Amino acid sequence: NCIPVLLEKPIASDLESAEKLVKLAERKGTLLQVGHSERFNPAFLAVEKGISDPKFIETHRLAPFKGRGIDVPVVFDLMVHDLDLIMALTGSIPTKIEAAGVAVITDTTDIANARLEFPNGCVANITASRISQERMRKIRVFQEDTYVSLDYMNQAGQICRKEGHSISVGKVPIEKGEPLASELASFVNCVLTRRDPVVTGRHASDALKLAMDICRHIRETPS
């Protein structure tokens, strides 16, 4: 018998291992969920279904230096959350990548910025830093007639809509909660109902590949 698995992100340390896990789960018919917990943030859940055709996305994920996770670039430590969220919103994988980053305190990239272009023309600008003086986990999404700004950390948001010749501004109704608890509850529910998880192995593998591609672009960008 195969046991359902909830695996911490990233799904693996390399694409070959990630692909093996995904194919093994598919072959065995086993539930494989990966812990991209920000997908369960109430702020994201409150607007996810209302974002149908994003045209521009901007994210900032900043954190003070903690001395943990420094064996990998900040792209894998922090930015990977936003890569997964953005692909969930666009429903696609980027067709063009530009990226830059620098090592400031550690031997790997501590600050990174990536610019992604998607098949529908959407552009995403993503910034991640683990040596910031402040904490920030924010996203701004623009689509036709709508602008949404979310603060994942404080679980708050603002939405602006075009109404005739004016713009209405309001708060996003968010019922605050603990993303990790929701993630675990969702996993248990998927086990009981045999439904596909919110974050599948394939989703996580796509996020890993994108993170690796961004790191490659950073390495290849002249300093």
N, C-alpha and C positions, 0 to 999 in steps of 0.2 A: 504494500500500500504506500502511496505517496502522500507526504504531509504538506499542507499549504504553507507557504513561506512568505513572511514579511521581511524584506531585506532592506538594510539601511542604504541610503544613497551615498556615493554613486554606486550603480549596480555592480561594477567591477573596476579593476585597475587598468584593464585594456579591453579593446573592442572584441578581440577573439574570445576572451572569457565571457564577456557579456552576451555575445551571440550564442555561445554554447549553453548558457543558462536559459536564454529565451527559447531556444529550440528544444532543449530538454523538457522544459515546462510544457511546451506545446505538444510534444510527442507523448508525454505522460498524462496530459490532461490535468496538470496540477496548477493550482492557483499560485501565481507569483506576483506579489505586490511590492513595489519599491517605495521607500520612505521619503518621497518628496513632499514633506508635510505642509509646505506652503499652499499646496492645492486645496487644503482643508481649512485655510484661514478664512474666517467668516467674511472678511472684507472682499476677498477674491470671489467667494461663493455668491456674495450679494450682487455682483455685477456680471459674472461669467456668462450667463445666458443672454444678457442684454447687449453683449458685444458681438456683433455678427460680421462686421467687415472693417476691421481696424486699418487705418491708413498710416498712423504714426504712433510709436510707443517709445516711452522713455522711462528707464528704471535707474534707481540709485540704491545700492546696498552697501552701506558703510558700517564699519565696526572698529573699535579701538583694538590695538595690538594685544593679544593674549598669550602669545607664545605657543599656541596649540595649532595643529594642522599646518605647520610651517614646512612640512616635508613635501607639500604639493602646492602648486600655484593657487592664487586666490580664485582663479577661474573655477577650479574644482571645489574649493572650500565654500565659496559664497555665490559666485555668479551663476553656478549651475542651477540654483533655485529659479532664477529669473529666466534662464534659457528654457527650462521646462514649462514655466508659466506662459511665456510668450508663444511657444509652439502650440500650447493648448488653446490660446486665444485665436491664433491665426489658423490653426488646423493644418499647418504645413511645416515643411522644413525649408530653411533659407536657401536661396540660390546664389547669394553672393555674401562674402564675409570680408570685412576689413577690421583689423584689430591692432592695438598697441598696448604695451604694458612695461612696467619697470620694477626692478627689485630694489628696494630701499633699505630694508632692515635684514631680510633673509636672503638666501641664495636663490630663491624662486620669485616669481612675479607677485608683488604685494599690492599693486594697483593696476587695474586693467580696464580698458574700454573697448567695446566692440560695436561695430555698425553692421547690421544685418538687413538684407533685402529679401522679401518673400515673393512668391509667385503672383500674388494679387497686387503687388506694388507697394505693400506696406514696408515701412522702414522702421527698424528698432535700434535705438541707441542705448547701450547698456554700460553702466559703470559699477565697478566693485572695488572696494578697498578694505584692507584689514589693518590699516595704520591711521585711521581717522580719529579726530578728537571727539567726534560725535557718533551716535548710532542713528542709522537711517535705513528704512526699508520701504521705499515708495515706488509707485508706478503711476504714469500718466498715459492715458489711452485716448486717441482722437479717431473718431470715425465721422461719417457724414452726419452733420447736425447735432453731434454729441461729443462732449469732452468729459472724461472721468478721471478723477485724481484719487488715489487710494494710499493710505498709510497702513501698511501691514502690521507694524509694531503696535500702534495704538488702536488698530481696528476701527478706523474712521475713514470717511470718504466724502467727496463732493462731486456732484454731477451737474453739468451745464448743458442745456438743450436749446436749440434754436426753435422759437415759436413765433412764426410770422416774421416781423421785422425786429423782434426783440429776443433776448436771451434770458431764459429762466435759470436760476441757480438754487440748488437745494442740497441737503445732506443725503447721502446714501443711507437708507435704513439698514443697519447692521445689528444683528443680535450677537453680541460678543460671546466668545467661547474659546476653548483650548484646542488648537489645531491637532496636537498630538493625540488627545483623547478622541477627537472626531475621526482621526486616521485609524486608530485602533478599533473603534466601533464599526467603521466602514469595513475594515478587514474581516472582523468577525461576521458581519452581515453577509459579506461575499462568500465566506466559507459556508454559512448556513443555507444561503439561497443559490449557491453555485453561479453567482453572477461574476462578470469580469470586474476586476478592481478599477478604481479611478485612475491609478497610475500603474499601468502594466509594465512588464519587463521590456516590451518594445518601446514604450514611451521613454523609459529610463535609458535604454540603449541609445536612442536617438539623442537624448540630452548629453550623454557621455561622448558620443561621436562629435557633436557640435562643440562641446567644451575642448575636446582634443584638437579639432580643426582651428579653433580660436587660439589655442596655445601654439600651434604650429605657425599661424600667421604672425603671432607676437615674436616668435623666434626668428622668423624670416624678415621682419620689418627692420630696416636699418636704424640703428640708434643714433 
